[in-house]
Amino acid sequence: MPTYPERIVLRPKVLAESTLMPIGTMVRAMKSVYRQYGIDVFVQPREYLTLSTLRDPNVGTCSRAALTSDQLALFAHRNDVEPNEIAVYFVRLAIYPGVSGPIAGCAAHPPGKPSAIISTIATEWTLAHEIGHVLGLQHVNDNTRLMTGNGTLSIPHPPPPPRLTINELATIRASGLLVPT
């Protein structure tokens, strides 16, 4: 089994699980992307949260500059999350007012609390994409790349996994969120 010099550590917080795209499937897809570049993905044990009022959080414009009360309330539940770990909240629906219907994910989070929200309508690549945002990556206009701004549903399937660029890898490594293995 290959070894990787660094890793991303995820701490799943589950309010709702999807039968459409199981968490394990999204984690495997995320590993297939990041391991191509020598970065492992380590997933801590899941914590199940019974926060019925936050199962469908309003993520507003999904901007760090304008976090909603739902996001702040959700991100306050960081039991056992270390500073260099990323909390991932799996919810039923992420509501983005002004958009027709819910969205698959949102990576806007408060400073010092790296977090993402993933909804039950996520694709296999949504988790990896949203964690890319947490690591500092921006959207691009290329559907073969993980950070496509055209939605993760537009990433071709079946694999190969979507790509990252050298510049994106430099941004990830400068994020402060990779830990040595």
C-alpha positions in Angstrom: 0.0 0.0 0.0 1.5 3.4 -0.9 2.4 5.9 1.7 1.7 9.6 1.4 3.8 12.3 3.0 0.8 14.5 3.9 -2.9 14.3 4.5 -6.1 16.1 4.8 -8.1 15.2 7.9 -11.9 15.3 7.8 -14.2 15.2 10.8 -17.7 14.2 9.5 -20.7 15.6 11.4 -23.8 13.9 10.1 -27.3 15.4 10.3 -28.6 13.4 7.3 -27.2 10.7 5.2 -27.9 10.4 1.5 -28.8 7.1 -0.1 -28.3 8.8 -3.5 -24.5 9.3 -2.9 -23.3 7.6 0.3 -20.6 9.4 2.3 -18.2 6.5 1.7 -18.5 6.9 -2.1 -17.7 10.6 -1.8 -14.7 9.9 0.4 -13.4 7.3 -2.1 -13.8 9.8 -4.9 -12.0 12.4 -2.9 -9.1 10.1 -2.2 -8.8 9.2 -5.9 -8.4 12.9 -6.7 -5.9 14.0 -4.0 -3.8 10.8 -3.8 -2.8 11.4 -7.5 -0.7 14.3 -6.0 0.7 12.5 -2.9 -2.0 13.8 -0.5 -3.9 11.3 1.6 -7.4 11.8 3.0 -8.0 10.6 6.5 -11.5 10.4 7.9 -12.1 10.5 11.6 -15.1 8.6 13.0 -18.5 10.1 12.2 -20.4 12.0 14.8 -24.2 12.0 14.4 -25.9 15.2 15.3 -29.5 15.5 16.2 -30.1 19.1 15.2 -33.4 19.0 13.4 -33.6 22.8 12.9 -30.2 22.7 11.1 -30.9 19.7 8.7 -31.7 22.1 6.0 -29.4 25.1 6.7 -29.8 28.4 4.9 -26.3 29.1 3.5 -27.2 32.6 2.1 -24.8 33.5 -0.7 -22.3 30.9 0.5 -19.8 33.6 1.2 -17.3 33.8 4.0 -18.1 37.5 4.2 -21.8 36.9 4.9 -22.3 33.7 7.0 -25.8 33.0 8.0 -27.1 32.3 11.5 -27.7 28.7 10.4 -24.0 28.3 9.3 -22.7 29.9 12.5 -25.0 27.6 14.6 -24.0 24.5 12.7 -20.3 25.3 12.8 -20.5 25.8 16.6 -20.8 22.0 16.8 -17.1 21.2 16.5 -16.7 18.5 19.1 -13.2 17.0 18.9 -12.2 18.9 15.8 -8.6 19.9 15.9 -7.5 23.2 14.4 -6.0 21.6 11.3 -8.9 19.3 10.7 -11.9 20.1 8.4 -15.4 19.6 9.8 -17.8 18.4 7.2 -21.5 18.7 8.0 -23.7 16.4 6.0 -27.2 17.8 5.8 -30.4 17.1 4.0 -30.6 20.2 1.9 -28.4 23.3 1.7 -30.7 26.2 1.0 -29.4 29.1 -1.1 -32.1 31.8 -1.4 -32.4 33.2 -4.9 -31.3 30.0 -6.5 -33.9 27.6 -7.9 -33.7 24.7 -5.4 -31.0 23.6 -3.0 -27.3 23.3 -3.7 -24.9 20.4 -3.3 -22.4 22.1 -1.0 -21.0 25.2 0.5 -17.5 25.8 1.9 -18.0 29.2 3.4 -16.9 29.1 7.1 -15.7 31.4 9.9 -12.0 32.1 10.2 -10.1 29.4 12.1 -13.0 26.9 11.8 -12.4 25.2 8.4 -15.7 23.6 7.5 -17.9 22.6 4.6 -21.6 21.7 4.2 -22.5 18.8 1.9 -26.2 18.1 1.1 -27.9 14.9 0.1 -28.0 16.0 -3.6 -24.2 16.0 -3.8 -22.4 14.1 -6.6 -19.4 11.8 -6.0 -17.1 14.8 -6.6 -18.8 17.4 -4.4 -17.0 16.6 -1.2 -13.6 16.8 -2.9 -14.6 20.1 -4.6 -15.9 21.8 -1.5 -12.8 20.7 0.5 -10.8 22.3 -2.4 -12.5 25.6 -1.5 -11.7 25.1 2.2 -8.1 24.6 1.1 -8.2 27.9 -0.8 -9.0 26.9 -4.4 -11.3 28.9 -6.7 -13.6 27.9 -9.5 -12.2 27.4 -13.0 -14.0 27.0 -16.4 -12.8 23.4 -17.2 -15.0 20.4 -16.6 -12.0 18.0 -16.4 -10.8 19.9 -13.3 -12.0 19.3 -9.8 -12.7 23.0 -9.3 -15.0 23.5 -12.3 -17.4 26.3 -11.7 -20.0 24.5 -13.8 -21.1 22.2 -11.0 -19.6 18.8 -10.1 -22.3 17.1 -12.1 -20.5 18.4 -15.2 -17.3 16.4 -14.3 -17.1 13.5 -16.8 -17.8 10.1 -15.5 -16.4 7.4 -15.4 -12.9 8.3 -14.2 -10.1 9.3 -14.6 -10.6 11.6 -11.6 -10.8 15.3 -12.1 -7.4 17.1 -12.2 -5.6 19.7 -10.1 -2.9 22.1 -11.4 0.5 22.8 -10.0 -0.7 26.2 -8.8 -3.7 24.6 -7.1 -1.4 22.1 -5.4 0.8 25.0 -4.2 -2.3 26.7 -2.8 -3.4 23.5 -1.0 0.1 23.1 0.5 0.1 26.7 1.7 -3.3 26.4 3.4 -1.9 25.1 6.7 -4.5 22.3 6.7 -2.3 19.5 5.5 -0.7 17.4 8.2 2.2 15.0 8.0 1.4 11.3 7.9 
